[in-house]
Amino acid sequence: LSTKGTRTYSDIAFQKNDPVVFGQKTRVFSQSFADGLPNEHLLRLPMQPDSRSLNLSNAVAIIAYEAWRQWNFS
């Protein structure tokens, strides 16, 4: 997930065993890792224009629940 992502998380179909990486880009990942991600793999959570980003635990919960929902909660 990234504020610079061009696709919303609900635009993709999550597959079981898809890797999803979370963390603060400036602290957790090397710059080469971040730069190596294709733009279409950067997802975003829709936010109000003047809102700050959600905290990490909320972002993880939203994505995990969406993937689980797409799998019919199986």
C-alpha positions in Angstrom: 0.0 0.0 0.0 1.2 3.5 -0.8 -0.3 6.9 -0.9 1.3 7.0 -4.4 -0.6 3.9 -5.5 -2.7 4.3 -8.6 -5.1 1.3 -8.0 -7.4 0.9 -5.1 -7.2 -2.3 -3.0 -10.8 -3.2 -4.2 -9.7 -3.1 -7.9 -7.8 -6.4 -7.7 -8.7 -10.0 -7.1 -6.7 -11.3 -4.2 -5.5 -14.9 -4.7 -4.6 -17.3 -1.9 -0.8 -17.2 -1.2 -0.5 -13.6 -2.7 2.3 -11.9 -0.8 1.2 -8.6 0.6 3.9 -6.4 2.1 3.2 -3.8 4.8 5.4 -1.4 6.5 6.7 2.1 6.5 8.5 2.5 3.2 11.2 4.8 4.7 11.9 2.5 7.7 11.2 -1.1 6.7 12.2 -1.4 3.1 15.4 -0.6 1.3 15.1 2.1 -1.4 16.0 -0.5 -4.0 13.2 -2.7 -2.9 10.7 0.1 -3.0 11.9 1.3 -6.4 11.8 -2.2 -7.8 8.0 -2.5 -7.3 6.0 -2.1 -10.5 3.5 0.8 -10.2 0.6 -1.5 -10.8 1.6 -3.4 -7.6 1.2 -0.3 -5.5 -2.3 -0.2 -4.0 -3.9 2.6 -2.2 -6.7 3.0 0.3 -9.2 5.8 -0.7 -9.0 8.7 1.7 -10.7 12.1 2.1 -8.6 14.8 0.4 -7.4 16.5 3.7 -7.1 13.3 5.7 -3.8 11.7 6.9 -3.0 8.1 6.1 -4.4 5.4 8.2 -2.1 3.8 10.7 -0.5 0.5 9.8 -2.7 -1.8 11.8 -5.9 -0.4 10.3 -4.5 -0.7 6.8 -3.5 -4.4 7.4 -7.0 -5.1 8.8 -8.7 -3.6 5.8 -6.6 -5.5 3.3 -6.8 -8.8 5.2 -10.6 -8.6 5.5 -11.0 -7.7 1.9 -9.0 -10.7 0.8 -11.0 -12.9 3.1 -14.3 -11.5 1.8 -13.2 -12.2 -1.7 -12.6 -15.8 -0.7 -16.2 -16.0 0.6 -14.8 -16.0 4.2 -13.3 -19.5 3.7 
